[in-house]
Amino acid sequence: MTPPQGEAARAFKALHQAPHGFIMPNAWDAGSALILAAAGFQAIGTTSAGIAFSLGKQDYRVSDPRLAVTRDEMFSRARQIVDAVALPVNGDLEAGYGDSPQHVADCVLQAVEIGLAGCNIEDKPALEERLHDPMLAAERIAAARQALEAQGADLVLNARTDAWLVRGADPLAASIQRANLYLEAGADCVFIPGVIEPETVRILVREVAGPINLVLGLGNSQGNAGDLMAAGVQRISVGGALARSALGFLRRSAELLRDTGSVAFTEGEISGPDLNAIFAKTRVQG
């Protein structure tokens, strides 16, 4: 059974306060979420990229607004994932579906309503190649925290800065400044995608005054979650890496079938009976 939202949020927050870090893989639908839950992880996240690709839409650098995932589409898929698993689920809610602090406040309250235990909020405006002004970005996090407190709600706020992805003169200094501003504003954790280099990671752990989330699999196969946690990183996610890898396998398999007629790609499949057993066990006993 899916735990009540408040219980899930408290369990999720405890992972961020534990002596050792944790790995949080990212699902894009109920089936992928159930497979990850059966693998024994303590929490899972959604992936905006994986959800977008599963809908035949674009993610992040969207070329046409009509190809962007809507707020309703994202929340609908997140609710399906929450309902599928008996684990805390973190929602990738992009930039909060609006620029103003009130937009973000409304977004996090909807996250609570559908049962999410936590959520990411980016500081890059949707469809734009820039970052919000640091003070506005912090005000957006503060508004989210105030809205949660006014409702007496628990939710792990993961404030994301894209200073390494929208590169300025000094992304390290910008990341540290923004991360600490967001923590002061009420974030529980800060997410800094684009960083896995060991020396930079050590600087971030030393200079950022709260739990850090880093992502592996962002365009390469470098890095190791155990090494990052040993360096003091609290939370490791993989964003859309699993979804992109699954789609890569699908394309390779389709090309093999087209060119040779072979179905050798089935050698590593999970059988239908095994999937039925995993899904039944996870849903009924979870």
Secondary structure in CASP SS format (residue, H / E / C, confidence):
PFRMAT SS
TARGET T0000
AUTHOR 0000-0000-0000
METHOD secondary structure of the structure
MODEL  1
M C 1.00
T C 1.00
P C 1.00
P C 1.00
Q H 1.00
G H 1.00
E H 1.00
A H 1.00
A H 1.00
R H 1.00
A H 1.00
F H 1.00
K H 1.00
A H 1.00
L H 1.00
H H 1.00
Q H 1.00
A C 1.00
P C 1.00
H C 1.00
G C 1.00
F E 1.00
I E 1.00
M E 1.00
P C 1.00
N E 1.00
A E 1.00
W C 1.00
D C 1.00
A H 1.00
G H 1.00
S H 1.00
A H 1.00
L H 1.00
I H 1.00
L H 1.00
A H 1.00
A H 1.00
A C 1.00
G C 1.00
F C 1.00
Q C 1.00
A C 1.00
I E 1.00
G E 1.00
T E 1.00
T C 1.00
S H 1.00
A H 1.00
G H 1.00
I H 1.00
A H 1.00
F H 1.00
S H 1.00
L C 1.00
G C 1.00
K C 1.00
Q C 1.00
D C 1.00
Y C 1.00
R C 1.00
V C 1.00
S C 1.00
D C 1.00
P H 1.00
R H 1.00
L H 1.00
A C 1.00
V C 1.00
T C 1.00
R H 1.00
D H 1.00
E H 1.00
M H 1.00
F H 1.00
S H 1.00
R H 1.00
A H 1.00
R H 1.00
Q H 1.00
I H 1.00
V H 1.00
D H 1.00
A H 1.00
V C 1.00
A C 1.00
L C 1.00
P C 1.00
V E 1.00
N E 1.00
G E 1.00
D E 1.00
L C 1.00
E C 1.00
A C 1.00
G C 1.00
Y C 1.00
G C 1.00
D C 1.00
S C 1.00
P H 1.00
Q H 1.00
H H 1.00
V H 1.00
A H 1.00
D H 1.00
C H 1.00
V H 1.00
L H 1.00
Q H 1.00
A H 1.00
V H 1.00
E H 1.00
I C 1.00
G C 1.00
L C 1.00
A C 1.00
G E 1.00
C E 1.00
N E 1.00
I E 1.00
E E 1.00
D C 1.00
K C 1.00
P C 1.00
A C 1.00
L C 1.00
E C 1.00
E C 1.00
R C 1.00
L C 1.00
H C 1.00
D C 1.00
P H 1.00
M H 1.00
L H 1.00
A H 1.00
A H 1.00
E H 1.00
R H 1.00
I H 1.00
A H 1.00
A H 1.00
A H 1.00
R H 1.00
Q H 1.00
A H 1.00
L H 1.00
E H 1.00
A H 1.00
Q H 1.00
G C 1.00
A C 1.00
D C 1.00
L C 1.00
V E 1.00
L E 1.00
N E 1.00
A E 1.00
R E 1.00
T C 1.00
D C 1.00
A C 1.00
W C 1.00
L C 1.00
V C 1.00
R C 1.00
G C 1.00
A C 1.00
D C 1.00
P H 1.00
L H 1.00
A H 1.00
A H 1.00
S H 1.00
I H 1.00
Q H 1.00
R H 1.00
A H 1.00
N H 1.00
L H 1.00
Y H 1.00
L H 1.00
E H 1.00
A H 1.00
G C 1.00
A C 1.00
D C 1.00
C E 1.00
V E 1.00
F E 1.00
I C 1.00
P C 1.00
G C 1.00
V C 1.00
I C 1.00
E C 1.00
P H 1.00
E H 1.00
T H 1.00
V H 1.00
R H 1.00
I H 1.00
L H 1.00
V H 1.00
R H 1.00
E H 1.00
V C 1.00
A C 1.00
G C 1.00
P C 1.00
I E 1.00
N E 1.00
L E 1.00
V E 1.00
L C 1.00
G C 1.00
L C 1.00
G C 1.00
N C 1.00
S C 1.00
Q C 1.00
G C 1.00
N C 1.00
A H 1.00
G H 1.00
D H 1.00
L H 1.00
M H 1.00
A H 1.00
A C 1.00
G C 1.00
V C 1.00
Q C 1.00
R E 1.00
I E 1.00
S E 1.00
V C 1.00
G C 1.00
G C 1.00
A H 1.00
L H 1.00
A H 1.00
R H 1.00
S H 1.00
A H 1.00
L H 1.00
G H 1.00
F H 1.00
L H 1.00
R H 1.00
R H 1.00
S H 1.00
A H 1.00
E H 1.00
L H 1.00
L H 1.00
R H 1.00
D H 1.00
T H 1.00
G C 1.00
S C 1.00
V C 1.00
A H 1.00
F H 1.00
T H 1.00
E H 1.00
G H 1.00
E C 1.00
I C 1.00
S C 1.00
G H 1.00
P H 1.00
D H 1.00
L H 1.00
N H 1.00
A H 1.00
I H 1.00
F H 1.00
A H 1.00
K H 1.00
T H 1.00
R H 1.00
V H 1.00
Q H 1.00
G C 1.00
END
